[in-house]
Amino acid sequence: MKKVNDNFEMRTEYNRKDLGVGVRGKYYESYNESNNIVLLNPEVARAFPTEDSVNNALLSLIKIANSSIDPALIGSRAQL
């Protein structure tokens, strides 16, 4: 196991001024566009404890919903 170095100092080849200024929230928008976090109610989380179980249940529900819809309506739904 590696020991943690408590006496951390920046290496001499790195200068703080060369690193630039940190920008708070620089990647916030792009992160939100690429990630979709959903909070589940505790009851739902107990029934579906993993990401895969939630996705499988929702995909099954979508399949059922799509099969019970009139095909003529599906084209108009896609425009919503």
N, CA, C and O atoms as a Maestro MAE file, in Angstrom:
{
 s_m_m2io_version
 :::
 2.0.0
}

f_m_ct {
 s_m_title
 :::
 protein
 m_atom[320] {
  # First column is atom index #
  i_m_mmod_type
  r_m_x_coord
  r_m_y_coord
  r_m_z_coord
  i_m_residue_number
  s_m_chain_name
  s_m_pdb_residue_name
  s_m_pdb_atom_name
  i_m_atomic_number
  :::
  1 25 0.830 -1.168 0.000 1 A "MET " " N  " 7
  2 3 0.000 0.000 0.000 1 A "MET " " CA " 6
  3 2 0.882 1.242 0.000 1 A "MET " " C  " 6
  4 15 1.882 1.308 0.715 1 A "MET " " O  " 8
  5 25 0.499 2.227 -0.812 2 A "LYS " " N  " 7
  6 3 1.257 3.464 -0.917 2 A "LYS " " CA " 6
  7 2 1.002 4.362 0.280 2 A "LYS " " C  " 6
  8 15 -0.128 4.475 0.754 2 A "LYS " " O  " 8
  9 25 2.033 4.984 0.754 3 A "LYS " " N  " 7
  10 3 1.870 5.937 1.855 3 A "LYS " " CA " 6
  11 2 1.544 7.309 1.286 3 A "LYS " " C  " 6
  12 15 2.042 7.693 0.228 3 A "LYS " " O  " 8
  13 25 0.709 8.031 1.994 4 A "VAL " " N  " 7
  14 3 0.327 9.373 1.569 4 A "VAL " " CA " 6
  15 2 1.389 10.348 2.034 4 A "VAL " " C  " 6
  16 15 1.826 10.314 3.184 4 A "VAL " " O  " 8
  17 25 1.797 11.216 1.123 5 A "ASN " " N  " 7
  18 3 2.784 12.227 1.461 5 A "ASN " " CA " 6
  19 2 2.066 13.440 2.031 5 A "ASN " " C  " 6
  20 15 1.417 14.185 1.297 5 A "ASN " " O  " 8
  21 25 2.182 13.636 3.331 6 A "ASP " " N  " 7
  22 3 1.517 14.769 3.985 6 A "ASP " " CA " 6
  23 2 2.213 16.097 3.714 6 A "ASP " " C  " 6
  24 15 1.613 17.158 3.885 6 A "ASP " " O  " 8
  25 25 3.449 16.047 3.302 7 A "ASN " " N  " 7
  26 3 4.211 17.276 3.047 7 A "ASN " " CA " 6
  27 2 4.214 17.578 1.555 7 A "ASN " " C  " 6
  28 15 5.274 17.668 0.936 7 A "ASN " " O  " 8
  29 25 3.020 17.734 0.977 8 A "PHE " " N  " 7
  30 3 2.899 17.954 -0.455 8 A "PHE " " CA " 6
  31 2 3.381 19.354 -0.815 8 A "PHE " " C  " 6
  32 15 2.958 20.350 -0.229 8 A "PHE " " O  " 8
  33 25 4.258 19.399 -1.773 9 A "GLU " " N  " 7
  34 3 4.692 20.672 -2.337 9 A "GLU " " CA " 6
  35 2 4.683 20.533 -3.853 9 A "GLU " " C  " 6
  36 15 4.969 19.460 -4.383 9 A "GLU " " O  " 8
  37 25 4.359 21.605 -4.543 10 A "MET " " N  " 7
  38 3 4.335 21.579 -5.990 10 A "MET " " CA " 6
  39 2 5.766 21.417 -6.509 10 A "MET " " C  " 6
  40 15 6.707 22.021 -5.995 10 A "MET " " O  " 8
  41 25 5.896 20.592 -7.528 11 A "ARG " " N  " 7
  42 3 7.220 20.388 -8.108 11 A "ARG " " CA " 6
  43 2 7.768 21.707 -8.639 11 A "ARG " " C  " 6
  44 15 7.013 22.604 -9.013 11 A "ARG " " O  " 8
  45 25 9.068 21.807 -8.664 12 A "THR " " N  " 7
  46 3 9.705 23.054 -9.087 12 A "THR " " CA " 6
  47 2 9.461 23.359 -10.558 12 A "THR " " C  " 6
  48 15 9.487 24.523 -10.957 12 A "THR " " O  " 8
  49 25 9.221 22.319 -11.382 13 A "GLU " " N  " 7
  50 3 8.990 22.580 -12.814 13 A "GLU " " CA " 6
  51 2 7.611 23.168 -13.087 13 A "GLU " " C  " 6
  52 15 7.348 23.633 -14.196 13 A "GLU " " O  " 8
  53 25 6.720 23.153 -12.084 14 A "TYR " " N  " 7
  54 3 5.396 23.744 -12.236 14 A "TYR " " CA " 6
  55 2 5.354 25.089 -11.525 14 A "TYR " " C  " 6
  56 15 5.771 25.219 -10.375 14 A "TYR " " O  " 8
  57 25 4.845 26.072 -12.229 15 A "ASN " " N  " 7
  58 3 4.640 27.382 -11.610 15 A "ASN " " CA " 6
  59 2 3.146 27.650 -11.532 15 A "ASN " " C  " 6
  60 15 2.433 27.447 -12.515 15 A "ASN " " O  " 8
  61 25 2.670 28.089 -10.413 16 A "ARG " " N  " 7
  62 3 1.243 28.347 -10.225 16 A "ARG " " CA " 6
  63 2 0.732 29.347 -11.258 16 A "ARG " " C  " 6
  64 15 -0.380 29.201 -11.764 16 A "ARG " " O  " 8
  65 25 1.520 30.342 -11.567 17 A "LYS " " N  " 7
  66 3 1.082 31.358 -12.530 17 A "LYS " " CA " 6
  67 2 0.939 30.786 -13.942 17 A "LYS " " C  " 6
  68 15 0.163 31.311 -14.740 17 A "LYS " " O  " 8
  69 25 1.673 29.722 -14.259 18 A "ASP " " N  " 7
  70 3 1.562 29.090 -15.583 18 A "ASP " " CA " 6
  71 2 0.284 28.256 -15.725 18 A "ASP " " C  " 6
  72 15 -0.138 27.965 -16.844 18 A "ASP " " O  " 8
  73 25 -0.331 27.872 -14.612 19 A "LEU " " N  " 7
  74 3 -1.530 27.053 -14.657 19 A "LEU " " CA " 6
  75 2 -2.776 27.853 -15.001 19 A "LEU " " C  " 6
  76 15 -3.796 27.276 -15.377 19 A "LEU " " O  " 8
  77 25 -2.711 29.141 -14.881 20 A "GLY " " N  " 7
  78 3 -3.862 29.976 -15.210 20 A "GLY " " CA " 6
  79 2 -4.836 30.086 -14.043 20 A "GLY " " C  " 6
  80 15 -4.602 29.560 -12.956 20 A "GLY " " O  " 8
  81 25 -5.921 30.777 -14.303 21 A "VAL " " N  " 7
  82 3 -6.924 31.018 -13.277 21 A "VAL " " CA " 6
  83 2 -8.009 29.951 -13.396 21 A "VAL " " C  " 6
  84 15 -8.484 29.657 -14.493 21 A "VAL " " O  " 8
  85 25 -8.389 29.386 -12.279 22 A "GLY " " N  " 7
  86 3 -9.482 28.416 -12.290 22 A "GLY " " CA " 6
  87 2 -10.807 29.125 -12.508 22 A "GLY " " C  " 6
  88 15 -11.027 30.214 -11.978 22 A "GLY " " O  " 8
  89 25 -11.687 28.512 -13.284 23 A "VAL " " N  " 7
  90 3 -12.988 29.116 -13.571 23 A "VAL " " CA " 6
  91 2 -14.064 28.224 -12.966 23 A "VAL " " C  " 6
  92 15 -14.208 27.066 -13.359 23 A "VAL " " O  " 8
  93 25 -14.812 28.753 -12.020 24 A "ARG " " N  " 7
  94 3 -15.863 27.981 -11.364 24 A "ARG " " CA " 6
  95 2 -17.001 27.726 -12.351 24 A "ARG " " C  " 6
  96 15 -17.491 28.648 -13.002 24 A "ARG " " O  " 8
  97 25 -17.416 26.455 -12.454 25 A "GLY " " N  " 7
  98 3 -18.537 26.098 -13.310 25 A "GLY " " CA " 6
  99 2 -18.210 26.052 -14.787 25 A "GLY " " C  " 6
  100 15 -19.114 26.099 -15.620 25 A "GLY " " O  " 8
  101 25 -16.946 25.962 -15.126 26 A "LYS " " N  " 7
  102 3 -16.528 25.993 -16.527 26 A "LYS " " CA " 6
  103 2 -17.180 24.871 -17.343 26 A "LYS " " C  " 6
  104 15 -17.546 25.083 -18.500 26 A "LYS " " O  " 8
  105 25 -17.326 23.698 -16.761 27 A "TYR " " N  " 7
  106 3 -17.865 22.550 -17.484 27 A "TYR " " CA " 6
  107 2 -19.278 22.199 -17.034 27 A "TYR " " C  " 6
  108 15 -19.780 21.126 -17.368 27 A "TYR " " O  " 8
  109 25 -19.919 23.071 -16.292 28 A "TYR " " N  " 7
  110 3 -21.237 22.789 -15.719 28 A "TYR " " CA " 6
  111 2 -22.285 22.490 -16.796 28 A "TYR " " C  " 6
  112 15 -22.986 21.481 -16.712 28 A "TYR " " O  " 8
  113 25 -22.394 23.349 -17.793 29 A "GLU " " N  " 7
  114 3 -23.413 23.173 -18.840 29 A "GLU " " CA " 6
  115 2 -23.170 21.903 -19.651 29 A "GLU " " C  " 6
  116 15 -24.107 21.144 -19.898 29 A "GLU " " O  " 8
  117 25 -21.927 21.659 -20.070 30 A "SER " " N  " 7
  118 3 -21.646 20.470 -20.867 30 A "SER " " CA " 6
  119 2 -21.869 19.204 -20.049 30 A "SER " " C  " 6
  120 15 -22.297 18.188 -20.596 30 A "SER " " O  " 8
  121 25 -21.588 19.246 -18.752 31 A "TYR " " N  " 7
  122 3 -21.839 18.090 -17.890 31 A "TYR " " CA " 6
  123 2 -23.335 17.817 -17.806 31 A "TYR " " C  " 6
  124 15 -23.765 16.669 -17.912 31 A "TYR " " O  " 8
  125 25 -24.114 18.849 -17.620 32 A "ASN " " N  " 7
  126 3 -25.560 18.683 -17.524 32 A "ASN " " CA " 6
  127 2 -26.170 18.166 -18.824 32 A "ASN " " C  " 6
  128 15 -27.152 17.424 -18.794 32 A "ASN " " O  " 8
  129 25 -25.603 18.547 -19.952 33 A "GLU " " N  " 7
  130 3 -26.115 18.075 -21.240 33 A "GLU " " CA " 6
  131 2 -25.809 16.593 -21.455 33 A "GLU " " C  " 6
  132 15 -26.575 15.893 -22.118 33 A "GLU " " O  " 8
  133 25 -24.705 16.114 -20.906 34 A "SER " " N  " 7
  134 3 -24.304 14.734 -21.153 34 A "SER " " CA " 6
  135 2 -24.734 13.775 -20.047 34 A "SER " " C  " 6
  136 15 -24.603 12.562 -20.209 34 A "SER " " O  " 8
  137 25 -25.238 14.282 -18.940 35 A "ASN " " N  " 7
  138 3 -25.648 13.437 -17.826 35 A "ASN " " CA " 6
  139 2 -27.069 13.761 -17.417 35 A "ASN " " C  " 6
  140 15 -27.483 14.920 -17.396 35 A "ASN " " O  " 8
  141 25 -27.803 12.719 -17.094 36 A "ASN " " N  " 7
  142 3 -29.180 12.894 -16.671 36 A "ASN " " CA " 6
  143 2 -29.343 12.174 -15.342 36 A "ASN " " C  " 6
  144 15 -29.483 10.952 -15.309 36 A "ASN " " O  " 8
  145 25 -29.325 12.913 -14.265 37 A "ILE " " N  " 7
  146 3 -29.447 12.334 -12.940 37 A "ILE " " CA " 6
  147 2 -30.883 12.476 -12.483 37 A "ILE " " C  " 6
  148 15 -31.464 13.560 -12.530 37 A "ILE " " O  " 8
  149 25 -31.443 11.367 -12.040 38 A "VAL " " N  " 7
  150 3 -32.827 11.348 -11.579 38 A "VAL " " CA " 6
  151 2 -32.838 10.824 -10.157 38 A "VAL " " C  " 6
  152 15 -32.222 9.798 -9.869 38 A "VAL " " O  " 8
  153 25 -33.526 11.509 -9.272 39 A "LEU " " N  " 7
  154 3 -33.650 11.047 -7.900 39 A "LEU " " CA " 6
  155 2 -34.923 10.235 -7.758 39 A "LEU " " C  " 6
  156 15 -36.003 10.676 -8.148 39 A "LEU " " O  " 8
  157 25 -34.784 9.045 -7.196 40 A "LEU " " N  " 7
  158 3 -35.915 8.145 -7.026 40 A "LEU " " CA " 6
  159 2 -36.471 8.258 -5.609 40 A "LEU " " C  " 6
  160 15 -35.737 8.530 -4.659 40 A "LEU " " O  " 8
  161 25 -37.763 8.047 -5.488 41 A "ASN " " N  " 7
  162 3 -38.364 7.945 -4.166 41 A "ASN " " CA " 6
  163 2 -37.798 6.705 -3.484 41 A "ASN " " C  " 6
  164 15 -37.442 5.743 -4.165 41 A "ASN " " O  " 8
  165 25 -37.707 6.705 -2.163 42 A "PRO " " N  " 7
  166 3 -37.153 5.544 -1.465 42 A "PRO " " CA " 6
  167 2 -37.863 4.229 -1.795 42 A "PRO " " C  " 6
  168 15 -37.222 3.182 -1.881 42 A "PRO " " O  " 8
  169 25 -39.183 4.283 -1.981 43 A "GLU " " N  " 7
  170 3 -39.928 3.057 -2.315 43 A "GLU " " CA " 6
  171 2 -39.501 2.514 -3.673 43 A "GLU " " C  " 6
  172 15 -39.351 1.306 -3.851 43 A "GLU " " O  " 8
  173 25 -39.309 3.408 -4.614 44 A "VAL " " N  " 7
  174 3 -38.892 3.002 -5.959 44 A "VAL " " CA " 6
  175 2 -37.463 2.465 -5.920 44 A "VAL " " C  " 6
  176 15 -37.154 1.469 -6.574 44 A "VAL " " O  " 8
  177 25 -36.600 3.118 -5.161 45 A "ALA " " N  " 7
  178 3 -35.203 2.677 -5.060 45 A "ALA " " CA " 6
  179 2 -35.104 1.280 -4.443 45 A "ALA " " C  " 6
  180 15 -34.222 0.505 -4.811 45 A "ALA " " O  " 8
  181 25 -35.992 0.958 -3.516 46 A "ARG " " N  " 7
  182 3 -35.988 -0.382 -2.936 46 A "ARG " " CA " 6
  183 2 -36.432 -1.428 -3.966 46 A "ARG " " C  " 6
  184 15 -35.900 -2.538 -3.998 46 A "ARG " " O  " 8
  185 25 -37.397 -1.072 -4.795 47 A "ALA " " N  " 7
  186 3 -37.889 -2.005 -5.801 47 A "ALA " " CA " 6
  187 2 -36.897 -2.173 -6.952 47 A "ALA " " C  " 6
  188 15 -36.804 -3.252 -7.538 47 A "ALA " " O  " 8
  189 25 -36.159 -1.114 -7.277 48 A "PHE " " N  " 7
  190 3 -35.195 -1.128 -8.382 48 A "PHE " " CA " 6
  191 2 -33.842 -0.638 -7.864 48 A "PHE " " C  " 6
  192 15 -33.516 0.540 -8.015 48 A "PHE " " O  " 8
  193 25 -33.055 -1.521 -7.258 49 A "PRO " " N  " 7
  194 3 -31.829 -1.097 -6.580 49 A "PRO " " CA " 6
  195 2 -30.659 -0.745 -7.498 49 A "PRO " " C  " 6
  196 15 -29.694 -0.128 -7.048 49 A "PRO " " O  " 8
  197 25 -30.728 -1.127 -8.775 50 A "THR " " N  " 7
  198 3 -29.594 -0.839 -9.664 50 A "THR " " CA " 6
  199 2 -30.049 -0.016 -10.865 50 A "THR " " C  " 6
  200 15 -31.234 0.041 -11.192 50 A "THR " " O  " 8
  201 25 -29.087 0.609 -11.500 51 A "GLU " " N  " 7
  202 3 -29.347 1.399 -12.700 51 A "GLU " " CA " 6
  203 2 -29.955 0.520 -13.797 51 A "GLU " " C  " 6
  204 15 -30.889 0.929 -14.486 51 A "GLU " " O  " 8
  205 25 -29.418 -0.684 -13.949 52 A "ASP " " N  " 7
  206 3 -29.928 -1.598 -14.978 52 A "ASP " " CA " 6
  207 2 -31.377 -1.998 -14.719 52 A "ASP " " C  " 6
  208 15 -32.171 -2.093 -15.655 52 A "ASP " " O  " 8
  209 25 -31.726 -2.232 -13.458 53 A "SER " " N  " 7
  210 3 -33.101 -2.634 -13.160 53 A "SER " " CA " 6
  211 2 -34.085 -1.505 -13.456 53 A "SER " " C  " 6
  212 15 -35.196 -1.754 -13.925 53 A "SER " " O  " 8
  213 25 -33.683 -0.280 -13.188 54 A "VAL " " N  " 7
  214 3 -34.540 0.867 -13.508 54 A "VAL " " CA " 6
  215 2 -34.698 1.001 -15.017 54 A "VAL " " C  " 6
  216 15 -35.810 1.170 -15.518 54 A "VAL " " O  " 8
  217 25 -33.581 0.927 -15.741 55 A "ASN " " N  " 7
  218 3 -33.627 1.061 -17.199 55 A "ASN " " CA " 6
  219 2 -34.456 -0.047 -17.841 55 A "ASN " " C  " 6
  220 15 -35.247 0.215 -18.747 55 A "ASN " " O  " 8
  221 25 -34.280 -1.282 -17.378 56 A "ASN " " N  " 7
  222 3 -35.053 -2.397 -17.940 56 A "ASN " " CA " 6
  223 2 -36.547 -2.219 -17.693 56 A "ASN " " C  " 6
  224 15 -37.362 -2.482 -18.578 56 A "ASN " " O  " 8
  225 25 -36.905 -1.774 -16.497 57 A "ALA " " N  " 7
  226 3 -38.322 -1.566 -16.182 57 A "ALA " " CA " 6
  227 2 -38.912 -0.464 -17.057 57 A "ALA " " C  " 6
  228 15 -40.019 -0.609 -17.575 57 A "ALA " " O  " 8
  229 25 -38.186 0.629 -17.222 58 A "LEU " " N  " 7
  230 3 -38.686 1.733 -18.039 58 A "LEU " " CA " 6
  231 2 -38.770 1.347 -19.515 58 A "LEU " " C  " 6
  232 15 -39.727 1.714 -20.198 58 A "LEU " " O  " 8
  233 25 -37.782 0.612 -20.007 59 A "LEU " " N  " 7
  234 3 -37.827 0.167 -21.402 59 A "LEU " " CA " 6
  235 2 -39.008 -0.773 -21.642 59 A "LEU " " C  " 6
  236 15 -39.650 -0.712 -22.690 59 A "LEU " " O  " 8
  237 25 -39.292 -1.640 -20.673 60 A "SER " " N  " 7
  238 3 -40.462 -2.521 -20.788 60 A "SER " " CA " 6
  239 2 -41.749 -1.714 -20.820 60 A "SER " " C  " 6
  240 15 -42.661 -2.010 -21.593 60 A "SER " " O  " 8
  241 25 -41.815 -0.703 -19.985 61 A "LEU " " N  " 7
  242 3 -42.996 0.160 -19.948 61 A "LEU " " CA " 6
  243 2 -43.168 0.910 -21.267 61 A "LEU " " C  " 6
  244 15 -44.287 1.050 -21.759 61 A "LEU " " O  " 8
  245 25 -42.082 1.384 -21.833 62 A "ILE " " N  " 7
  246 3 -42.138 2.075 -23.130 62 A "ILE " " CA " 6
  247 2 -42.633 1.130 -24.212 62 A "ILE " " C  " 6
  248 15 -43.449 1.513 -25.051 62 A "ILE " " O  " 8
  249 25 -42.135 -0.119 -24.195 63 A "LYS " " N  " 7
  250 3 -42.545 -1.104 -25.183 63 A "LYS " " CA " 6
  251 2 -44.049 -1.384 -25.085 63 A "LYS " " C  " 6
  252 15 -44.743 -1.461 -26.098 63 A "LYS " " O  " 8
  253 25 -44.531 -1.532 -23.865 64 A "ILE " " N  " 7
  254 3 -45.962 -1.771 -23.652 64 A "ILE " " CA " 6
  255 2 -46.781 -0.573 -24.116 64 A "ILE " " C  " 6
  256 15 -47.799 -0.734 -24.789 64 A "ILE " " O  " 8
  257 25 -46.337 0.620 -23.757 65 A "ALA " " N  " 7
  258 3 -47.067 1.826 -24.138 65 A "ALA " " CA " 6
  259 2 -47.102 1.985 -25.651 65 A "ALA " " C  " 6
  260 15 -48.139 2.331 -26.217 65 A "ALA " " O  " 8
  261 25 -45.978 1.735 -26.305 66 A "ASN " " N  " 7
  262 3 -45.930 1.878 -27.760 66 A "ASN " " CA " 6
  263 2 -46.789 0.838 -28.467 66 A "ASN " " C  " 6
  264 15 -47.358 1.126 -29.519 66 A "ASN " " O  " 8
  265 25 -46.893 -0.354 -27.914 67 A "SER " " N  " 7
  266 3 -47.694 -1.387 -28.569 67 A "SER " " CA " 6
  267 2 -49.190 -1.159 -28.375 67 A "SER " " C  " 6
  268 15 -49.999 -1.692 -29.134 67 A "SER " " O  " 8
  269 25 -49.564 -0.378 -27.374 68 A "SER " " N  " 7
  270 3 -50.984 -0.134 -27.124 68 A "SER " " CA " 6
  271 2 -51.486 1.156 -27.772 68 A "SER " " C  " 6
  272 15 -52.665 1.491 -27.668 68 A "SER " " O  " 8
  273 25 -50.584 1.874 -28.440 69 A "ILE " " N  " 7
  274 3 -50.961 3.126 -29.102 69 A "ILE " " CA " 6
  275 2 -51.265 2.854 -30.567 69 A "ILE " " C  " 6
  276 15 -50.614 2.026 -31.204 69 A "ILE " " O  " 8
  277 25 -52.237 3.543 -31.083 70 A "ASP " " N  " 7
  278 3 -52.588 3.440 -32.503 70 A "ASP " " CA " 6
  279 2 -51.383 3.914 -33.324 70 A "ASP " " C  " 6
  280 15 -50.904 5.027 -33.107 70 A "ASP " " O  " 8
  281 25 -50.880 3.097 -34.261 71 A "PRO " " N  " 7
  282 3 -49.710 3.480 -35.062 71 A "PRO " " CA " 6
  283 2 -49.865 4.827 -35.763 71 A "PRO " " C  " 6
  284 15 -48.868 5.513 -35.991 71 A "PRO " " O  " 8
  285 25 -51.079 5.218 -36.106 72 A "ALA " " N  " 7
  286 3 -51.285 6.513 -36.769 72 A "ALA " " CA " 6
  287 2 -50.952 7.660 -35.828 72 A "ALA " " C  " 6
  288 15 -50.570 8.741 -36.276 72 A "ALA " " O  " 8
  289 25 -51.093 7.431 -34.527 73 A "LEU " " N  " 7
  290 3 -50.805 8.485 -33.550 73 A "LEU " " CA " 6
  291 2 -49.321 8.608 -33.237 73 A "LEU " " C  " 6
  292 15 -48.872 9.657 -32.776 73 A "LEU " " O  " 8
  293 25 -48.562 7.559 -33.480 74 A "ILE " " N  " 7
  294 3 -47.134 7.575 -33.146 74 A "ILE " " CA " 6
  295 2 -46.414 8.657 -33.926 74 A "ILE " " C  " 6
  296 15 -45.565 9.345 -33.360 74 A "ILE " " O  " 8
  297 25 -46.719 8.834 -35.197 75 A "GLY " " N  " 7
  298 3 -46.080 9.867 -35.999 75 A "GLY " " CA " 6
  299 2 -46.381 11.250 -35.457 75 A "GLY " " C  " 6
  300 15 -45.497 12.107 -35.440 75 A "GLY " " O  " 8
  301 25 -47.604 11.489 -35.013 76 A "SER " " N  " 7
  302 3 -47.937 12.802 -34.472 76 A "SER " " CA " 6
  303 2 -47.337 13.008 -33.099 76 A "SER " " C  " 6
  304 15 -47.067 14.143 -32.706 76 A "SER " " O  " 8
  305 25 -47.118 11.902 -32.342 77 A "ARG " " N  " 7
  306 3 -46.484 11.995 -31.017 77 A "ARG " " CA " 6
  307 2 -45.030 12.375 -31.136 77 A "ARG " " C  " 6
  308 15 -44.497 13.096 -30.292 77 A "ARG " " O  " 8
  309 25 -44.388 11.896 -32.177 78 A "ALA " " N  " 7
  310 3 -42.967 12.178 -32.363 78 A "ALA " " CA " 6
  311 2 -42.723 13.666 -32.563 78 A "ALA " " C  " 6
  312 15 -41.616 14.145 -32.314 78 A "ALA " " O  " 8
  313 25 -43.718 14.395 -33.001 79 A "GLN " " N  " 7
  314 3 -43.546 15.816 -33.242 79 A "GLN " " CA " 6
  315 2 -43.681 16.639 -31.972 79 A "GLN " " C  " 6
  316 15 -43.336 17.821 -31.970 79 A "GLN " " O  " 8
  317 25 -44.180 16.035 -30.877 80 A "LEU " " N  " 7
  318 3 -44.365 16.777 -29.620 80 A "LEU " " CA " 6
  319 2 -43.103 17.168 -28.995 80 A "LEU " " C  " 6
  320 15 -43.106 17.795 -27.936 80 A "LEU " " O  " 8
  :::
 }
 m_bond[319] {
  # First column is bond index #
  i_m_from
  i_m_to
  i_m_order
  :::
  1 1 2 1
  2 2 3 1
  3 3 4 2
  4 3 5 1
  5 5 6 1
  6 6 7 1
  7 7 8 2
  8 7 9 1
  9 9 10 1
  10 10 11 1
  11 11 12 2
  12 11 13 1
  13 13 14 1
  14 14 15 1
  15 15 16 2
  16 15 17 1
  17 17 18 1
  18 18 19 1
  19 19 20 2
  20 19 21 1
  21 21 22 1
  22 22 23 1
  23 23 24 2
  24 23 25 1
  25 25 26 1
  26 26 27 1
  27 27 28 2
  28 27 29 1
  29 29 30 1
  30 30 31 1
  31 31 32 2
  32 31 33 1
  33 33 34 1
  34 34 35 1
  35 35 36 2
  36 35 37 1
  37 37 38 1
  38 38 39 1
  39 39 40 2
  40 39 41 1
  41 41 42 1
  42 42 43 1
  43 43 44 2
  44 43 45 1
  45 45 46 1
  46 46 47 1
  47 47 48 2
  48 47 49 1
  49 49 50 1
  50 50 51 1
  51 51 52 2
  52 51 53 1
  53 53 54 1
  54 54 55 1
  55 55 56 2
  56 55 57 1
  57 57 58 1
  58 58 59 1
  59 59 60 2
  60 59 61 1
  61 61 62 1
  62 62 63 1
  63 63 64 2
  64 63 65 1
  65 65 66 1
  66 66 67 1
  67 67 68 2
  68 67 69 1
  69 69 70 1
  70 70 71 1
  71 71 72 2
  72 71 73 1
  73 73 74 1
  74 74 75 1
  75 75 76 2
  76 75 77 1
  77 77 78 1
  78 78 79 1
  79 79 80 2
  80 79 81 1
  81 81 82 1
  82 82 83 1
  83 83 84 2
  84 83 85 1
  85 85 86 1
  86 86 87 1
  87 87 88 2
  88 87 89 1
  89 89 90 1
  90 90 91 1
  91 91 92 2
  92 91 93 1
  93 93 94 1
  94 94 95 1
  95 95 96 2
  96 95 97 1
  97 97 98 1
  98 98 99 1
  99 99 100 2
  100 99 101 1
  101 101 102 1
  102 102 103 1
  103 103 104 2
  104 103 105 1
  105 105 106 1
  106 106 107 1
  107 107 108 2
  108 107 109 1
  109 109 110 1
  110 110 111 1
  111 111 112 2
  112 111 113 1
  113 113 114 1
  114 114 115 1
  115 115 116 2
  116 115 117 1
  117 117 118 1
  118 118 119 1
  119 119 120 2
  120 119 121 1
  121 121 122 1
  122 122 123 1
  123 123 124 2
  124 123 125 1
  125 125 126 1
  126 126 127 1
  127 127 128 2
  128 127 129 1
  129 129 130 1
  130 130 131 1
  131 131 132 2
  132 131 133 1
  133 133 134 1
  134 134 135 1
  135 135 136 2
  136 135 137 1
  137 137 138 1
  138 138 139 1
  139 139 140 2
  140 139 141 1
  141 141 142 1
  142 142 143 1
  143 143 144 2
  144 143 145 1
  145 145 146 1
  146 146 147 1
  147 147 148 2
  148 147 149 1
  149 149 150 1
  150 150 151 1
  151 151 152 2
  152 151 153 1
  153 153 154 1
  154 154 155 1
  155 155 156 2
  156 155 157 1
  157 157 158 1
  158 158 159 1
  159 159 160 2
  160 159 161 1
  161 161 162 1
  162 162 163 1
  163 163 164 2
  164 163 165 1
  165 165 166 1
  166 166 167 1
  167 167 168 2
  168 167 169 1
  169 169 170 1
  170 170 171 1
  171 171 172 2
  172 171 173 1
  173 173 174 1
  174 174 175 1
  175 175 176 2
  176 175 177 1
  177 177 178 1
  178 178 179 1
  179 179 180 2
  180 179 181 1
  181 181 182 1
  182 182 183 1
  183 183 184 2
  184 183 185 1
  185 185 186 1
  186 186 187 1
  187 187 188 2
  188 187 189 1
  189 189 190 1
  190 190 191 1
  191 191 192 2
  192 191 193 1
  193 193 194 1
  194 194 195 1
  195 195 196 2
  196 195 197 1
  197 197 198 1
  198 198 199 1
  199 199 200 2
  200 199 201 1
  201 201 202 1
  202 202 203 1
  203 203 204 2
  204 203 205 1
  205 205 206 1
  206 206 207 1
  207 207 208 2
  208 207 209 1
  209 209 210 1
  210 210 211 1
  211 211 212 2
  212 211 213 1
  213 213 214 1
  214 214 215 1
  215 215 216 2
  216 215 217 1
  217 217 218 1
  218 218 219 1
  219 219 220 2
  220 219 221 1
  221 221 222 1
  222 222 223 1
  223 223 224 2
  224 223 225 1
  225 225 226 1
  226 226 227 1
  227 227 228 2
  228 227 229 1
  229 229 230 1
  230 230 231 1
  231 231 232 2
  232 231 233 1
  233 233 234 1
  234 234 235 1
  235 235 236 2
  236 235 237 1
  237 237 238 1
  238 238 239 1
  239 239 240 2
  240 239 241 1
  241 241 242 1
  242 242 243 1
  243 243 244 2
  244 243 245 1
  245 245 246 1
  246 246 247 1
  247 247 248 2
  248 247 249 1
  249 249 250 1
  250 250 251 1
  251 251 252 2
  252 251 253 1
  253 253 254 1
  254 254 255 1
  255 255 256 2
  256 255 257 1
  257 257 258 1
  258 258 259 1
  259 259 260 2
  260 259 261 1
  261 261 262 1
  262 262 263 1
  263 263 264 2
  264 263 265 1
  265 265 266 1
  266 266 267 1
  267 267 268 2
  268 267 269 1
  269 269 270 1
  270 270 271 1
  271 271 272 2
  272 271 273 1
  273 273 274 1
  274 274 275 1
  275 275 276 2
  276 275 277 1
  277 277 278 1
  278 278 279 1
  279 279 280 2
  280 279 281 1
  281 281 282 1
  282 282 283 1
  283 283 284 2
  284 283 285 1
  285 285 286 1
  286 286 287 1
  287 287 288 2
  288 287 289 1
  289 289 290 1
  290 290 291 1
  291 291 292 2
  292 291 293 1
  293 293 294 1
  294 294 295 1
  295 295 296 2
  296 295 297 1
  297 297 298 1
  298 298 299 1
  299 299 300 2
  300 299 301 1
  301 301 302 1
  302 302 303 1
  303 303 304 2
  304 303 305 1
  305 305 306 1
  306 306 307 1
  307 307 308 2
  308 307 309 1
  309 309 310 1
  310 310 311 1
  311 311 312 2
  312 311 313 1
  313 313 314 1
  314 314 315 1
  315 315 316 2
  316 315 317 1
  317 317 318 1
  318 318 319 1
  319 319 320 2
  :::
 }
}
